[in-house]
């Protein structure tokens, strides 16, 4: 399988899918990551060029530890994707899907607090439309700590898991090791974006399905 993990910002993909990425790579699938933004292009007063170089290097190291075959970086301006025509973002996602002959896509949950996540979700869904020439057969949404749980508390924004990937404690360690690479993104517990919180969510999602650890997803489309 050719699997693409789409993230608005570097580390979203590991927060939501790190264990899934590692297990898929170990099972022999081709795992790819697409990071859609460069925050220095959107808010240089907040995100310096040096910081973005560091974040991208952290992402490469994290992805290498998970067995990712290749990481793609795009230059759309975070945190202001809502000001970019969505067809332009969609067009670039489509290019990657076609180039890699992708059959499975993981994308952020639409109800996340950060508007960049909503935009990337919408663009990815357009890119994954089941047209006759589209290779994507499976599309899933992942949850990302400090984004998904902070969304507006409405039914439309609720993350409702309908698919679980389960892991042993040892398998889940790969996700924690990858998150450790993001020195610029991690905080001390009880921050949501901490190693303790990542493990706690893994335990909780595991308990949902009587497993030691798990990652949860919403099934957006599943074509056999």
Helices and strands as residue ranges (DSSP letters): E 2-7, H 12-26, E 30-37, H 39-42, H 49-66, E 70-76, G 81-83, H 86-100, E 104-108, H 115-127, E 138-142, G 155-157, E 163-167, H 169-180, H 195-208, E 213-222
